[in-house]
């Protein structure tokens, strides 16, 4: 995961799981398919055997 910058906030669509906008300083993870999610949202999803939502 990486920390979100101000530039990322302007470029990214909302998180596909919680549908909230990203805020600078939050952790974001990018899956192999290049979809991005809040790390706190995608980690439990993946740990339960999920694939990209």
C-alpha positions as CSV (number, residue, x, y, z in Angstrom):
1,X,0.0,0.0,0.0
2,X,1.0,3.6,-0.5
3,X,0.0,6.9,1.1
4,X,-2.4,9.0,-1.0
5,X,-1.1,12.4,-2.0
6,X,-3.0,15.6,-2.8
7,X,-2.5,14.9,-6.6
8,X,-4.0,11.4,-6.1
9,X,-7.1,12.9,-4.5
10,X,-7.8,14.9,-7.6
11,X,-7.2,12.0,-10.1
12,X,-8.8,9.0,-8.5
13,X,-12.3,7.7,-8.6
14,X,-13.8,6.8,-5.2
15,X,-13.0,3.5,-3.5
16,X,-15.0,0.7,-5.2
17,X,-15.9,-0.9,-1.9
18,X,-16.9,1.9,0.5
19,X,-17.5,4.5,-2.3
20,X,-15.8,7.2,-0.3
21,X,-13.4,9.6,-1.8
22,X,-9.7,9.2,-1.0
23,X,-8.1,11.7,1.4
24,X,-4.4,12.7,1.5
25,X,-2.5,10.6,4.0
26,X,-4.8,7.5,3.7
27,X,-3.3,4.2,2.7
28,X,-4.4,2.9,-0.8
29,X,-3.7,-0.5,-2.3
30,X,-3.6,-1.3,-6.1
31,X,-4.5,-4.8,-7.2
32,X,-2.9,-6.6,-10.1
33,X,-5.8,-5.5,-12.3
34,X,-4.8,-1.8,-11.4
35,X,-8.0,-1.1,-9.5
36,X,-7.4,0.9,-6.4
37,X,-9.0,0.7,-3.0
38,X,-8.5,1.9,0.5
39,X,-6.2,-0.6,2.1
40,X,-8.6,-0.9,5.1
41,X,-11.4,-1.8,2.7
42,X,-9.6,-4.3,0.4
43,X,-7.6,-6.2,3.0
44,X,-10.6,-8.0,4.6
45,X,-12.2,-8.5,1.2
46,X,-9.1,-10.3,-0.1
47,X,-8.4,-12.2,3.1
48,X,-11.9,-13.8,2.7
49,X,-10.9,-15.2,-0.6
50,X,-12.4,-12.4,-2.7
51,X,-11.1,-11.3,-6.1
52,X,-11.3,-7.7,-7.4
53,X,-14.8,-6.4,-6.5
